[in-house]
Amino acid sequence: MMDDLLSRCSFPVLDPPYAQALREAIELILRRYTPVGIIAAGSILRGVPDRTSDLDLYVIHKATFRQRLQKFFNGVPAEIFVNPPTQVVRYFAEEHASGRPITANMLTNGFIVLSTDEVIEQLRSQAREWLAKTPSWSETQLLWVRYAAGNQYEDGLDLAERDPAMAQVFLSKAVVTMLEYFFKSRGLFLPRGKELLAGVAQLDPLLGAAARGFFTSGDFAERLQFAEKIADATIGVHGFFEWESSPEEVP
């Protein structure tokens, strides 16, 4: 069974260490599971790996359990996500609501190593449909994000003189939340974590420059100035602001 499935696999052209790692990972998957589909994704497959980049492998099987594995193959780290089709469909909806359609991106843009069932193309079709949908957040959801960013920023300012190190922890959290609000308030998906600053700069070069300046400056006073500029350009507040949620029935 394993040899039959292995013979039906297709492998992308990769540098030798990655190619060997992918083959070893696929062999382990075929020994442990009975997949109807395997999709390889991530920066290695896109041809832009970093020093610690890993292989992302999405395994779809008909069994009723999900599992996640992290293993090294030929010295290359790999994350393996094993799911039945019904769980994949749930991820589409959940991740779209969060603004990070990770599963839909993997299935749409990944390399098809193995596909033995029509459900794989059905899922990929659904993935493309989810990516085409504009993400939306309610006014209340956006208010909560704005509140969180403002609160973190205010805590950072409060600690600026008394505990500068801890102040920078809060300010860093605040800036990341502000930048995420920048995307959410515009009805956009959040970029990949490593591409957050690049994504901001592409949409707003001045904001992108302030964000990069905040994270690269070694001068605390200058970082405070950058944080203020980012707050003004995104959430428009520097801490506490008046607001109220809608009444919500509770059980």
Residue pairs with C-beta under 8 A, 6 or more apart in sequence:
1 34
2 27
2 30
2 31
5 30
5 35
5 114
5 116
6 26
6 27
6 30
8 114
8 116
9 26
9 38
9 113
9 114
10 111
10 112
10 113
10 114
11 19
11 22
11 23
11 26
11 113
12 22
12 40
12 45
12 111
13 19
14 22
14 44
14 45
17 74
17 75
17 76
18 44
18 49
18 55
18 76
20 73
20 74
21 55
21 73
21 74
21 75
21 76
21 78
22 40
22 55
22 73
22 113
24 73
24 74
25 55
25 57
25 71
25 73
25 78
25 80
26 38
26 57
26 113
26 114
28 71
28 73
29 35
29 38
29 57
29 59
29 80
33 59
33 61
33 63
33 82
34 61
34 62
34 63
35 59
35 60
35 61
35 114
35 116
36 60
36 61
36 62
36 114
36 115
36 116
36 117
36 119
36 120
37 58
37 59
37 60
37 112
37 114
37 115
37 116
37 117
37 119
37 120
37 123
38 57
38 58
38 59
38 60
38 112
38 113
38 114
39 57
39 58
39 60
39 106
39 107
39 110
39 111
39 112
39 113
40 55
40 56
40 57
40 58
40 110
40 111
40 113
41 56
41 57
41 58
41 105
41 106
41 109
41 110
41 111
42 53
42 54
42 55
42 56
43 49
43 50
43 53
44 53
44 54
44 55
44 76
45 55
45 56
45 110
45 111
50 194
52 77
54 76
54 77
54 78
54 79
55 73
55 76
55 77
55 78
55 79
56 78
56 79
56 81
56 106
56 110
57 78
57 79
57 80
57 81
57 113
58 81
58 83
58 103
58 106
58 107
58 110
59 80
59 81
59 82
59 83
60 83
60 84
60 85
60 88
60 119
60 120
60 123
61 82
61 83
61 84
62 84
62 85
62 117
63 84
64 84
65 82
65 84
66 81
66 82
66 83
66 84
66 87
67 82
68 79
68 80
68 81
68 82
69 78
69 79
69 80
69 82
70 77
70 78
70 79
70 80
71 77
71 78
71 80
72 78
83 91
85 119
85 122
85 123
88 103
88 107
88 123
89 123
89 126
91 102
91 103
92 101
92 103
92 104
92 126
92 127
92 130
93 130
95 101
95 102
95 103
95 104
96 104
96 130
96 133
96 135
97 135
99 135
99 137
99 180
99 183
99 184
99 188
99 189
99 190
100 189
100 190
101 130
101 131
101 189
103 127
104 126
104 127
104 128
104 130
104 131
105 127
105 131
107 123
107 124
107 127
108 124
108 127
108 128
108 131
112 120
115 121
134 187
135 184
135 187
135 188
135 189
136 187
137 145
137 184
137 185
137 187
140 245
140 246
141 184
142 181
142 184
142 185
143 243
143 245
145 177
145 180
145 181
145 184
146 181
146 235
146 237
146 241
147 241
147 243
148 177
149 174
149 177
149 178
149 181
149 231
149 234
149 235
150 174
150 231
150 235
150 237
150 238
150 239
150 240
150 241
151 239
151 240
152 170
152 171
152 173
152 174
152 177
153 170
153 171
153 174
153 178
153 227
153 231
153 235
153 238
153 239
154 238
154 239
154 240
155 170
155 174
156 167
156 168
156 169
156 170
156 171
156 174
156 227
157 167
157 224
157 238
157 239
158 167
159 166
159 167
159 170
160 167
160 220
160 224
164 220
167 220
168 220
168 223
171 214
171 223
171 224
171 227
172 215
174 227
174 231
175 211
175 214
175 215
175 227
175 230
176 196
178 230
178 231
178 234
178 235
179 196
179 197
179 200
179 211
179 230
179 234
180 190
180 196
181 234
181 235
182 200
182 203
182 204
182 207
182 233
182 234
183 189
183 190
183 191
183 199
184 190
185 234
186 203
188 203
190 196
191 198
191 199
197 208
197 211
197 212
197 215
198 208
200 207
200 208
200 211
201 207
201 208
201 209
201 211
201 212
202 208
204 233
206 233
207 230
207 233
207 234
210 226
210 229
210 230
210 233
211 226
211 230
213 222
213 226
214 223
214 226
214 227
214 230
217 223
217 226
228 238
231 237
231 238
